[in-house]
Amino acid sequence: MDTLKVAKRLQKKGLSQQVAEELSEILQDYASSDLASKQDLKTLEYALKADLEETKSELQKEVQETKSELQKEVQETKSELQKEVQETKSEL
């Protein structure tokens, strides 16, 4: 924010030079302390992208592990059923 430009605008509206300058400095302090800069936003963007990539990798790993577990369980169940079918055939 251009404090000199703000001070001049305030002076044109009837404020004294001293008050206009002080007010423009207060506004500058407030604006710079509470607003994110473009660099702040870029830094946040990169951090969020990194977090998303990490989460994506973790989820892909978990999905693969779950898939492997399910395949193993299906195979075990299939084997058990085949065994039971054979036992039932033998009994008949």
C-alpha positions as CSV (number, residue, x, y, z in Angstrom):
1,M,0.0,0.0,0.0
2,D,1.3,3.4,-0.9
3,T,1.1,5.4,2.4
4,L,2.0,8.7,0.8
5,K,-0.8,8.4,-1.8
6,V,-3.3,7.4,1.0
7,A,-2.1,10.4,3.1
8,K,-2.6,12.8,0.2
9,R,-6.1,11.5,-0.5
10,L,-7.0,11.9,3.2
11,Q,-5.6,15.5,3.2
12,K,-7.7,16.3,0.2
13,K,-10.7,15.1,2.2
14,G,-9.9,17.6,4.9
15,L,-7.6,15.8,7.4
16,S,-4.4,17.5,8.5
17,Q,-1.1,16.3,7.1
18,Q,-0.1,14.8,10.5
19,V,-3.4,13.0,11.0
20,A,-3.5,11.8,7.4
21,E,0.1,10.4,7.6
22,E,-0.5,8.7,11.0
23,L,-3.8,7.2,9.8
24,S,-2.1,5.9,6.6
25,E,0.7,4.3,8.6
26,I,-1.9,2.6,10.9
27,L,-3.7,1.3,7.9
28,Q,-0.4,0.0,6.4
29,D,0.5,-1.7,9.7
30,Y,-3.0,-3.3,9.8
31,A,-3.0,-4.4,6.2
32,S,0.5,-5.9,6.3
33,S,0.0,-7.8,9.5
34,D,-3.4,-9.4,8.8
35,L,-3.2,-10.1,5.1
36,A,-1.3,-12.9,3.4
37,S,1.3,-11.9,0.8
38,K,1.5,-13.5,-2.6
39,Q,4.6,-15.3,-1.3
40,D,2.7,-16.5,1.8
41,L,0.0,-17.9,-0.5
42,K,2.6,-19.6,-2.8
43,T,4.3,-21.2,0.2
44,L,1.0,-22.4,1.5
45,E,0.1,-23.8,-1.9
46,Y,3.3,-25.8,-2.1
47,A,2.8,-27.1,1.4
48,L,-0.7,-28.2,0.5
49,K,0.4,-29.8,-2.7
50,A,3.0,-31.8,-0.8
51,D,0.5,-32.8,1.8
52,L,-1.9,-33.9,-0.9
53,E,0.8,-36.0,-2.6
54,E,1.7,-37.6,0.7
55,T,-1.9,-38.4,1.4
56,K,-2.4,-39.8,-2.1
57,S,0.6,-42.1,-1.7
58,E,-0.6,-43.3,1.7
59,L,-4.1,-44.0,0.4
60,Q,-2.7,-45.9,-2.7
61,K,-0.6,-48.0,-0.3
62,E,-3.5,-48.7,1.9
63,V,-5.7,-49.6,-1.1
64,Q,-3.1,-52.0,-2.4
65,E,-2.7,-53.6,1.1
66,T,-6.4,-54.0,1.4
67,K,-6.7,-55.5,-2.1
68,S,-4.0,-58.0,-1.3
69,E,-5.6,-58.9,2.0
70,L,-9.0,-59.4,0.3
71,Q,-7.5,-61.5,-2.5
72,K,-5.8,-63.7,0.2
73,E,-9.1,-64.1,2.1
74,V,-11.0,-64.9,-1.1
75,Q,-8.4,-67.5,-2.0
76,E,-8.6,-69.0,1.5
77,T,-12.4,-69.1,1.4
78,K,-12.3,-70.6,-2.1
79,S,-10.0,-73.4,-0.9
80,E,-12.2,-74.1,2.2
81,L,-15.3,-74.3,0.0
82,Q,-13.5,-76.6,-2.5
83,K,-12.5,-78.8,0.5
84,E,-16.0,-78.9,1.8
85,V,-17.4,-79.7,-1.7
86,Q,-14.9,-82.6,-1.9
87,E,-15.8,-83.8,1.5
88,T,-19.5,-83.6,0.6
89,K,-18.9,-85.5,-2.6
90,S,-17.0,-88.2,-0.7
91,E,-19.9,-88.6,1.7
92,L,-22.3,-89.1,-1.1
